[in-house]
Amino acid sequence: MAFWRSKKNDSDEPSSTPADSSGAAAPDQASSDSDPQAAGGLFGKMKSGLQKTRRVLGTDIRDLFKAEGRLVDEEFLGELYARLIRTDMGAGPAGRIRDRVAKDYRGRVVQLEEVVQTITEDIREQLKQDQGDLAKADSPPTVILVVGVNGSGKTTSIGKLSHHLASQGHKLVLGAGDTFRAAAVEQLTIWAGRIGCEIVTGASGADPASVAYQTTEKAIEIGADYAIIDTAGRLQTQGKLMQELEKIRRVIDKKLPGAPHEVLLVLDATAGQNAISQAKGFSSAAGCTGIILSKLDGSAKGGVVLPIREQFQLPVKFVGLGEGMEDMTAFDPDTFASALLEA
């Protein structure tokens, strides 16, 4: 049996804020991010979030050059390729960038700025996507299912996404479907209280599909714009758990034909290439439609976005750029490519 509750009063909130397995705690309140100028805008946030990756990539590439420039020969191209690989962008994307530089400049002495511009343009082209916007049902509610392994930052990402939508004036219902992990339910309940939205929970160990059904039902009942449902985050290699995700999809569709309208896979940017294997397991079982890349600010492996796009053709819809409630932004390929290399 599932239960729902509305917005908590401050006096009812727990005195402590539990962190999820990613180590990120639900914040006390939104910061000044609502002011784009204070936050430095999208480019400023993306640049700040990519700081570690940019430091590795930018330093490595700059180290290839002397004051007089560098001859683009096989030695240079090999060194460039090795440095690109360090960001976990994978052999395919790194190879295409190397080949683009070779095509444009082979046999010439070039300056750093020329190569950086070419790399930025190539990354931008590789990251082009046609479906970057969040899906929206023809009539509300839009049901969003969120999946991912434990430790990926899944529950925190749900909180940030909920804050993002609530700040746009949307009415939400959250579903605490990770019923096997008490901390996840508690944390999501705190997020709901601070955002000011409804939440449906179940007893410890309750059927997650039941919570998903009740959440969808509640969203219809109260006229919510969005229902966002958490799921258990076990390893993608466990077949029964993949079957559980399939069951959740079926019961949601039974209550609201055509739902879920979006299935977002949360991937931990700090996992680098390991994130690829996560996507392989979940994308087929859960029918993923997009990706949230979490903890981008904590990793030098931000290049993993490229092989994710290459192998799965799933759009990256949001990126996590910090621990605050407001530190999630819609993914923009142009901004990402520019912020990745700009000094």
C-alpha positions as CSV (number, residue, x, y, z in Angstrom):
1,M,0.0,0.0,0.0
2,A,1.3,3.4,-0.9
3,F,0.8,6.7,1.0
4,W,0.9,10.3,-0.1
5,R,1.6,13.5,1.7
6,S,1.5,17.1,0.8
7,K,4.0,19.9,1.5
8,K,5.6,19.7,4.9
9,N,5.8,22.6,7.3
10,D,9.3,23.6,8.4
11,S,8.5,22.4,11.9
12,D,7.8,19.0,10.6
13,E,11.1,18.5,8.7
14,P,13.8,16.3,10.0
15,S,16.6,18.0,11.8
16,S,19.2,16.4,9.6
17,T,19.5,16.1,5.9
18,P,20.5,12.6,4.7
19,A,22.9,12.3,1.8
20,D,22.2,9.8,-0.9
21,S,24.9,7.2,-1.8
22,S,26.6,9.8,-4.0
23,G,27.3,11.8,-0.9
24,A,25.3,14.8,-1.9
25,A,22.8,16.1,0.7
26,A,19.5,17.7,0.0
27,P,20.1,21.4,0.4
28,D,18.4,23.6,2.9
29,Q,17.2,26.1,0.3
30,A,17.6,27.4,-3.2
31,S,20.5,29.8,-3.7
32,S,20.7,32.9,-5.9
33,D,20.7,30.7,-9.1
34,S,17.3,32.1,-9.9
35,D,19.3,35.2,-10.9
36,P,21.1,34.3,-14.2
37,Q,23.5,37.2,-13.8
38,A,24.5,36.1,-10.3
39,A,25.1,32.6,-11.5
40,G,27.1,33.7,-14.6
41,G,24.5,32.3,-16.9
42,L,24.4,28.8,-18.5
43,F,27.9,29.1,-20.0
44,G,29.3,30.2,-16.6
45,K,27.7,27.2,-14.9
46,M,28.8,24.8,-17.5
47,K,32.3,26.1,-17.5
48,S,32.5,25.9,-13.7
49,G,31.0,22.3,-13.8
50,L,33.6,21.2,-16.4
51,Q,36.5,22.7,-14.5
52,K,38.2,19.4,-13.8
53,T,37.8,18.0,-17.2
54,R,38.9,21.3,-18.8
55,R,41.9,21.5,-16.6
56,V,43.1,18.1,-17.7
57,L,42.3,18.5,-21.4
58,G,43.3,22.1,-21.7
59,T,46.6,21.7,-19.9
60,D,47.4,18.5,-21.9
61,I,46.7,20.2,-25.2
62,R,48.6,23.3,-24.3
63,D,51.6,21.2,-23.4
64,L,51.8,20.0,-27.0
65,F,52.6,23.5,-28.2
66,K,55.6,25.8,-28.1
67,A,55.5,29.5,-28.6
68,E,56.2,29.1,-32.3
69,G,53.4,26.6,-32.8
70,R,53.6,22.9,-33.6
71,L,53.9,20.9,-36.8
72,V,50.9,18.6,-37.3
73,D,52.6,15.3,-38.0
74,E,52.0,11.7,-36.9
75,E,53.8,12.3,-33.6
76,F,51.6,15.3,-32.8
77,L,48.4,13.5,-33.8
78,G,49.3,10.5,-31.6
79,E,50.0,12.8,-28.6
80,L,46.7,14.7,-29.2
81,Y,44.7,11.4,-29.4
82,A,46.2,10.2,-26.1
83,R,45.3,13.4,-24.3
84,L,41.7,13.3,-25.6
85,I,41.4,9.7,-24.4
86,R,42.2,10.8,-20.9
87,T,38.8,12.5,-20.6
88,D,37.1,9.2,-21.2
89,M,35.6,10.3,-24.5
90,G,36.5,6.9,-26.0
91,A,38.4,5.7,-29.0
92,G,35.7,6.5,-31.6
93,P,35.1,10.2,-30.7
94,A,38.8,10.9,-30.0
95,G,39.8,9.3,-33.3
96,R,37.3,11.5,-35.2
97,I,38.7,14.6,-33.6
98,R,42.3,13.5,-34.4
99,D,41.3,12.8,-38.0
100,R,39.6,16.2,-38.3
101,V,42.7,18.0,-37.1
102,A,44.8,15.9,-39.5
103,K,42.6,16.7,-42.4
104,D,42.6,20.4,-41.7
105,Y,46.2,20.9,-40.7
106,R,48.5,18.0,-41.6
107,G,52.0,19.2,-42.7
108,R,51.3,22.7,-41.3
109,V,52.7,24.6,-38.3
110,V,49.6,25.6,-36.3
111,Q,48.9,27.6,-33.2
112,L,47.1,26.3,-30.1
113,E,44.0,28.5,-30.8
114,E,43.5,27.0,-34.2
115,V,43.5,23.4,-32.9
116,V,41.3,24.3,-30.0
117,Q,38.7,25.9,-32.3
118,T,38.7,22.8,-34.5
119,I,38.3,20.4,-31.6
120,T,35.5,22.5,-30.2
121,E,33.6,22.5,-33.5
122,D,34.0,18.8,-33.9
123,I,32.8,18.1,-30.3
124,R,29.8,20.3,-31.0
125,E,29.0,18.3,-34.2
126,Q,29.3,15.0,-32.4
127,L,27.0,16.1,-29.7
128,K,24.2,17.4,-31.9
129,Q,20.8,16.0,-30.8
130,D,17.3,16.5,-32.0
131,Q,15.4,15.6,-28.8
132,G,17.1,17.5,-26.0
133,D,13.9,19.0,-24.5
134,L,12.0,17.1,-21.8
135,A,9.1,15.2,-23.2
136,K,5.6,16.5,-22.5
137,A,2.3,14.6,-22.6
138,D,-0.4,15.9,-24.9
139,S,-2.4,16.4,-21.7
140,P,-1.1,16.3,-18.2
141,P,0.3,14.6,-16.2
142,T,3.6,13.9,-17.9
143,V,5.0,10.8,-16.2
144,I,8.8,10.6,-15.8
145,L,10.5,7.4,-14.7
146,V,14.0,7.8,-13.4
147,V,16.4,4.8,-13.3
148,G,20.1,4.2,-12.6
149,V,22.4,2.2,-10.3
150,N,22.8,3.0,-6.6
151,G,25.4,5.6,-6.1
152,S,24.8,7.3,-9.5
153,G,23.1,10.3,-7.8
154,K,19.7,9.2,-8.9
155,T,17.6,10.5,-6.0
156,T,19.4,13.7,-5.8
157,S,18.9,14.2,-9.5
158,I,15.2,13.7,-9.0
159,G,15.2,16.4,-6.4
160,K,17.1,18.8,-8.6
161,L,14.8,18.1,-11.6
162,S,11.8,18.6,-9.4
163,H,13.1,21.9,-8.2
164,H,13.8,22.9,-11.9
165,L,10.3,22.2,-12.9
166,A,8.6,23.6,-9.8
167,S,10.6,26.9,-10.3
168,Q,8.8,27.1,-13.7
169,G,5.5,27.0,-12.0
170,H,4.6,23.3,-12.6
171,K,2.7,21.2,-10.2
172,L,4.4,18.0,-9.2
173,V,3.9,14.6,-7.6
174,L,7.0,12.6,-6.6
175,G,6.9,8.8,-6.2
176,A,9.4,7.2,-3.8
177,G,9.7,3.9,-5.7
178,D,13.1,2.9,-4.3
179,T,11.3,1.1,-1.5
180,F,14.2,-1.2,-0.7
181,R,16.4,1.7,0.5
182,A,14.9,3.7,3.4
183,A,17.4,6.5,3.0
184,A,16.2,7.1,-0.6
185,V,12.6,7.4,0.6
186,E,13.6,9.7,3.5
187,Q,15.7,11.9,1.2
188,L,13.0,12.2,-1.5
189,T,10.5,13.1,1.2
190,I,12.7,16.0,2.4
191,W,13.1,17.2,-1.2
192,A,9.3,17.1,-1.6
193,G,8.8,19.2,1.5
194,R,11.3,21.8,0.5
195,I,10.1,22.1,-3.0
196,G,6.5,22.1,-1.8
197,C,5.0,19.2,-3.8
198,E,3.1,16.0,-3.1
199,I,4.9,12.7,-2.6
200,V,3.7,9.1,-2.6
201,T,5.6,6.6,-0.5
202,G,5.2,2.9,0.4
203,A,6.2,0.7,3.3
204,S,9.8,-0.5,3.4
205,G,10.1,-3.3,0.9
206,A,6.7,-2.6,-0.7
207,D,6.2,-3.4,-4.4
208,P,7.8,-0.5,-6.4
209,A,5.2,-1.0,-9.2
210,S,2.4,-0.3,-6.7
211,V,4.1,3.0,-5.7
212,A,4.4,3.9,-9.4
213,Y,0.8,3.2,-10.0
214,Q,-0.4,5.2,-6.9
215,T,1.9,8.1,-8.0
216,T,0.4,8.2,-11.4
217,E,-3.1,7.9,-9.9
218,K,-2.4,10.8,-7.5
219,A,-1.0,13.0,-10.3
220,I,-4.2,12.5,-12.3
221,E,-6.4,13.1,-9.2
222,I,-4.8,16.4,-8.2
223,G,-4.2,17.7,-11.8
224,A,-0.4,17.7,-11.5
225,D,1.7,18.6,-14.5
226,Y,4.4,16.1,-13.8
227,A,4.8,12.8,-11.9
228,I,8.4,11.9,-11.3
229,I,9.0,8.4,-10.0
230,D,12.2,7.0,-8.4
231,T,13.1,3.3,-8.9
232,A,15.3,0.8,-7.2
233,G,18.9,1.2,-8.2
234,R,20.5,-2.2,-8.3
235,L,23.1,-3.4,-10.7
236,Q,22.1,-3.7,-14.3
237,T,23.4,-7.3,-14.5
238,Q,20.6,-8.6,-12.3
239,G,17.9,-9.9,-14.5
240,K,15.0,-9.9,-12.0
241,L,15.5,-6.3,-11.3
242,M,15.3,-5.4,-15.0
243,Q,12.1,-7.3,-15.1
244,E,10.9,-5.1,-12.2
245,L,11.5,-2.1,-14.3
246,E,9.5,-3.6,-17.1
247,K,6.7,-4.3,-14.7
248,I,6.7,-0.7,-13.5
249,R,6.3,0.5,-17.1
250,R,3.4,-1.8,-17.6
251,V,1.4,-0.7,-14.6
252,I,2.0,3.0,-15.3
253,D,0.7,2.5,-18.9
254,K,-2.3,0.6,-17.5
255,K,-3.2,3.6,-15.4
256,L,-2.3,6.2,-18.0
257,P,-2.0,4.8,-21.5
258,G,1.2,6.0,-23.2
259,A,3.0,6.7,-20.0
260,P,5.7,6.9,-18.9
261,H,6.4,9.7,-21.4
262,E,10.1,10.0,-20.4
263,V,12.5,7.4,-18.9
264,L,15.6,9.2,-17.7
265,L,18.8,7.2,-17.0
266,V,21.1,8.8,-14.4
267,L,24.7,8.2,-15.1
268,D,27.6,9.2,-12.8
269,A,30.1,11.3,-14.8
270,T,32.8,10.2,-12.3
271,A,32.3,6.6,-13.5
272,G,33.7,7.4,-16.9
273,Q,33.6,4.5,-19.3
274,N,31.8,2.4,-16.6
275,A,28.8,4.6,-17.3
276,I,28.6,2.9,-20.7
277,S,27.9,-0.5,-19.3
278,Q,25.2,1.0,-17.0
279,A,23.5,2.5,-20.0
280,K,23.6,-0.8,-21.9
281,G,21.7,-2.7,-19.2
282,F,19.1,-0.1,-18.3
283,S,18.4,1.4,-21.7
284,S,16.9,-1.8,-23.1
285,A,15.0,-3.0,-20.0
286,A,13.6,0.4,-19.1
287,G,13.2,1.8,-22.6
288,C,15.3,4.9,-21.7
289,T,14.6,8.0,-23.7
290,G,17.2,10.3,-22.3
291,I,20.1,10.8,-19.9
292,I,20.9,12.9,-16.8
293,L,24.7,13.1,-16.4
294,S,25.3,13.6,-12.7
295,K,28.3,14.9,-10.8
296,L,29.9,16.4,-13.9
297,D,31.6,18.9,-11.6
298,G,33.4,16.2,-9.7
299,S,35.0,14.5,-12.6
300,A,37.8,14.9,-15.1
301,K,36.0,12.5,-17.3
302,G,33.4,14.8,-18.8
303,G,34.3,13.6,-22.2
304,V,32.2,10.4,-21.5
305,V,29.2,12.4,-22.9
306,L,30.6,11.7,-26.4
307,P,30.7,7.9,-26.4
308,I,27.3,7.8,-24.6
309,R,25.8,9.8,-27.5
310,E,27.7,7.7,-30.0
311,Q,26.7,4.3,-28.8
312,F,23.2,4.8,-27.6
313,Q,21.9,7.8,-29.5
314,L,20.1,8.8,-26.3
315,P,20.0,12.6,-25.8
316,V,21.6,14.0,-22.8
317,K,18.8,16.1,-21.3
318,F,20.3,17.4,-18.0
319,V,23.6,17.7,-16.3
320,G,24.4,18.0,-12.6
321,L,26.9,20.7,-12.0
322,G,27.1,20.9,-8.2
323,E,25.5,19.9,-4.9
324,G,22.9,22.7,-4.6
325,M,19.2,22.3,-5.3
326,E,19.6,24.6,-8.3
327,D,22.7,22.9,-9.7
328,M,21.1,21.1,-12.6
329,T,20.7,22.6,-16.0
330,A,19.4,21.5,-19.4
331,F,22.2,20.1,-21.6
332,D,23.2,22.3,-24.5
333,P,25.8,20.8,-26.8
334,D,27.1,24.1,-28.1
335,T,27.6,25.5,-24.6
336,F,29.2,22.2,-23.4
337,A,31.7,22.1,-26.3
338,S,32.7,25.7,-25.7
339,A,33.0,25.4,-22.0
340,L,35.1,22.2,-22.3
341,L,38.1,23.9,-23.7
342,E,37.8,27.6,-23.0
343,A,40.6,28.8,-20.7
